[in-house]
Amino acid sequence: QTVRRSAPGVLGRLDIPFRDSRLKEMLFRYRARNYPETLTEHEQSVWREFCLKRINDSGAREKYESGFAEALERGGDAARPLLDKLNTYIASLPIAAGNQ
């Protein structure tokens, strides 16, 4: 609750003694996804690197393509314009050479 009640600009300064070491990283990702303007330059760099690794992961791409096909099938013509925009956005993301 402390995280959800805190103002976005304060999240990076919270010093919560998490028992689970993974929660610190989860808080960082929460900030990066929801409040990217609160990240320092270093944190922005760390976040971009994380995103590039995710984008270039072949398993993630396969999962996206499978989910996209399912969404097209379920959504039909009504969903097509939105899904086309999503696909255009995904295609615009940087991909490391060799992972295309």
N, C-alpha and C positions, 0 to 999 in steps of 0.2 A: 504494500500500500504506500510505503514511503516514496517509491519510484513514481507511481501513478499520481500522487498528490503534489509532487515537486514540479516547479516551473522548468521548462526545457533548458533554460540557461544554467540551471543549478545542477542538472543531472551529472555533468562531468566532474563536479566537485564533491559529489556525495561520497562519503567514506563509510560504506556499509560493511560491517564485518560478516561477509557471507561465509556460511559453513561449507557450502559446496563451491569449490574453486571455479566451476564452469559459469557461475552466475555473474562474475565480473565481466567475462566476455559477452555474455548475453545482454548485460546492461549496455555495453559499448555498442553492440549491434542494434539494440533498440534505439539508442540515440542516433546512430548513423542512418537508420532507415526512416525514422520519424522526425528527426530534428537535425538534419545534416549541417545546418547553419551554426550549430553549437560546437562542431568539431574544430580542433586546432588544425594547423597545416599538417602536422605529423599524423594526427588521427585521420585526416582526409586521405593521406597517402596510404596508411595502413588499410583503410576501408576500400580504396580503389584496388589495391593489391588483392584483398580478399575477394572482391567482386570479380576481378579478372580470373582468378583461379576458379571460381564457381562457374563463370561463363564458359571457360575453356575445358571444363570437366566433361568428358564424353558421356558419362552416365547421366549427368544433369541434362545434357542436350537430348539424349534419347528419351528421358522422362518428359521433357518439355514437348518434344515432337509427338509422343504418344498421347499426352494430355491435350495437345492442340487438336489432334485428329479426333479425339473423343468429344471435345467441345464443339467442333464443327458438326459432328454427327448429331449430337444432342440438341444443339442450338439451331440448326438448320439455317435457312436464309436470313432469319431475323438477327442471328448472331454474327453473320458473315462480315458486315462492315467493322464491327468492333474487333473481331478476331484478325481481320486484315490489318488494322492499325497496330494491334499487338505484334503481329508477325513482322511488320515493317520496322517497328521499334527494335525488336530482337535482332533483326538482320543488321541494324545500324550499330550494334554494340561491337566494340573491338574484340577481335579474335586473334589469338596468337597464331603465327604461321605454323602450319602442320596440323592444326586442330580444326580445320575447316571441312 
